Amino acid sequence: MSRRHPRSVVVELRNDSCSGCNVRLRQMLTTDIRRGEKIVQCESCTRILFVARPVPAPAPTR
């Protein structure tokens, strides 16, 4: 895989598309990615996909 994709093997799901190859994914795959219960690869480029989740702000200190 490193020869085909030397820069990144794990990429973000953006607008229901792989951010590595920009191919729109089937709804079943995007649902699986959002659930985060299993590792899902893009059917086109085979990169591993993830959904970025916002990091909660730290609680204010007194």
MODELLER restraints for C-alpha pairs under 7 A, 6 or more apart:
rsr = mdl.restraints
at = mdl.atoms
rsr.add(forms.Gaussian(group=physical.xy_distance, feature=features.Distance(at['CA:9:A'], at['CA:47:A']), mean=5.01, stdev=0.5))
rsr.add(forms.Gaussian(group=physical.xy_distance, feature=features.Distance(at['CA:9:A'], at['CA:48:A']), mean=6.15, stdev=0.5))
rsr.add(forms.Gaussian(group=physical.xy_distance, feature=features.Distance(at['CA:10:A'], at['CA:47:A']), mean=5.66, stdev=0.5))
rsr.add(forms.Gaussian(group=physical.xy_distance, feature=features.Distance(at['CA:10:A'], at['CA:48:A']), mean=4.62, stdev=0.5))
rsr.add(forms.Gaussian(group=physical.xy_distance, feature=features.Distance(at['CA:10:A'], at['CA:49:A']), mean=5.80, stdev=0.5))
rsr.add(forms.Gaussian(group=physical.xy_distance, feature=features.Distance(at['CA:11:A'], at['CA:19:A']), mean=6.01, stdev=0.5))
rsr.add(forms.Gaussian(group=physical.xy_distance, feature=features.Distance(at['CA:11:A'], at['CA:20:A']), mean=5.99, stdev=0.5))
rsr.add(forms.Gaussian(group=physical.xy_distance, feature=features.Distance(at['CA:11:A'], at['CA:47:A']), mean=6.70, stdev=0.5))
rsr.add(forms.Gaussian(group=physical.xy_distance, feature=features.Distance(at['CA:11:A'], at['CA:48:A']), mean=6.24, stdev=0.5))
rsr.add(forms.Gaussian(group=physical.xy_distance, feature=features.Distance(at['CA:11:A'], at['CA:49:A']), mean=5.16, stdev=0.5))
rsr.add(forms.Gaussian(group=physical.xy_distance, feature=features.Distance(at['CA:11:A'], at['CA:50:A']), mean=6.36, stdev=0.5))
rsr.add(forms.Gaussian(group=physical.xy_distance, feature=features.Distance(at['CA:12:A'], at['CA:18:A']), mean=6.63, stdev=0.5))
rsr.add(forms.Gaussian(group=physical.xy_distance, feature=features.Distance(at['CA:12:A'], at['CA:19:A']), mean=5.66, stdev=0.5))
rsr.add(forms.Gaussian(group=physical.xy_distance, feature=features.Distance(at['CA:12:A'], at['CA:49:A']), mean=5.53, stdev=0.5))
rsr.add(forms.Gaussian(group=physical.xy_distance, feature=features.Distance(at['CA:12:A'], at['CA:50:A']), mean=4.97, stdev=0.5))
rsr.add(forms.Gaussian(group=physical.xy_distance, feature=features.Distance(at['CA:12:A'], at['CA:51:A']), mean=5.65, stdev=0.5))
rsr.add(forms.Gaussian(group=physical.xy_distance, feature=features.Distance(at['CA:12:A'], at['CA:52:A']), mean=6.71, stdev=0.5))
rsr.add(forms.Gaussian(group=physical.xy_distance, feature=features.Distance(at['CA:13:A'], at['CA:19:A']), mean=5.96, stdev=0.5))
rsr.add(forms.Gaussian(group=physical.xy_distance, feature=features.Distance(at['CA:13:A'], at['CA:49:A']), mean=5.94, stdev=0.5))
rsr.add(forms.Gaussian(group=physical.xy_distance, feature=features.Distance(at['CA:13:A'], at['CA:50:A']), mean=5.77, stdev=0.5))
rsr.add(forms.Gaussian(group=physical.xy_distance, feature=features.Distance(at['CA:13:A'], at['CA:51:A']), mean=5.48, stdev=0.5))
rsr.add(forms.Gaussian(group=physical.xy_distance, feature=features.Distance(at['CA:16:A'], at['CA:24:A']), mean=5.87, stdev=0.5))
rsr.add(forms.Gaussian(group=physical.xy_distance, feature=features.Distance(at['CA:16:A'], at['CA:25:A']), mean=5.93, stdev=0.5))
rsr.add(forms.Gaussian(group=physical.xy_distance, feature=features.Distance(at['CA:16:A'], at['CA:30:A']), mean=6.25, stdev=0.5))
rsr.add(forms.Gaussian(group=physical.xy_distance, feature=features.Distance(at['CA:17:A'], at['CA:23:A']), mean=5.34, stdev=0.5))
rsr.add(forms.Gaussian(group=physical.xy_distance, feature=features.Distance(at['CA:17:A'], at['CA:24:A']), mean=4.09, stdev=0.5))
rsr.add(forms.Gaussian(group=physical.xy_distance, feature=features.Distance(at['CA:17:A'], at['CA:25:A']), mean=5.48, stdev=0.5))
rsr.add(forms.Gaussian(group=physical.xy_distance, feature=features.Distance(at['CA:18:A'], at['CA:24:A']), mean=6.52, stdev=0.5))
rsr.add(forms.Gaussian(group=physical.xy_distance, feature=features.Distance(at['CA:18:A'], at['CA:42:A']), mean=6.66, stdev=0.5))
rsr.add(forms.Gaussian(group=physical.xy_distance, feature=features.Distance(at['CA:21:A'], at['CA:45:A']), mean=6.51, stdev=0.5))
rsr.add(forms.Gaussian(group=physical.xy_distance, feature=features.Distance(at['CA:33:A'], at['CA:40:A']), mean=6.24, stdev=0.5))
rsr.add(forms.Gaussian(group=physical.xy_distance, feature=features.Distance(at['CA:33:A'], at['CA:49:A']), mean=6.85, stdev=0.5))
rsr.add(forms.Gaussian(group=physical.xy_distance, feature=features.Distance(at['CA:33:A'], at['CA:50:A']), mean=6.12, stdev=0.5))
rsr.add(forms.Gaussian(group=physical.xy_distance, feature=features.Distance(at['CA:33:A'], at['CA:51:A']), mean=6.76, stdev=0.5))
rsr.add(forms.Gaussian(group=physical.xy_distance, feature=features.Distance(at['CA:34:A'], at['CA:51:A']), mean=6.13, stdev=0.5))
rsr.add(forms.Gaussian(group=physical.xy_distance, feature=features.Distance(at['CA:39:A'], at['CA:48:A']), mean=6.93, stdev=0.5))
rsr.add(forms.Gaussian(group=physical.xy_distance, feature=features.Distance(at['CA:40:A'], at['CA:48:A']), mean=5.80, stdev=0.5))
rsr.add(forms.Gaussian(group=physical.xy_distance, feature=features.Distance(at['CA:40:A'], at['CA:49:A']), mean=5.91, stdev=0.5))
rsr.add(forms.Gaussian(group=physical.xy_distance, feature=features.Distance(at['CA:41:A'], at['CA:47:A']), mean=5.30, stdev=0.5))
rsr.add(forms.Gaussian(group=physical.xy_distance, feature=features.Distance(at['CA:41:A'], at['CA:48:A']), mean=4.37, stdev=0.5))
rsr.add(forms.Gaussian(group=physical.xy_distance, feature=features.Distance(at['CA:41:A'], at['CA:49:A']), mean=5.82, stdev=0.5))
rsr.add(forms.Gaussian(group=physical.xy_distance, feature=features.Distance(at['CA:42:A'], at['CA:48:A']), mean=6.43, stdev=0.5))
rsr.add(forms.Gaussian(group=physical.xy_distance, feature=features.Distance(at['CA:42:A'], at['CA:49:A']), mean=6.74, stdev=0.5))
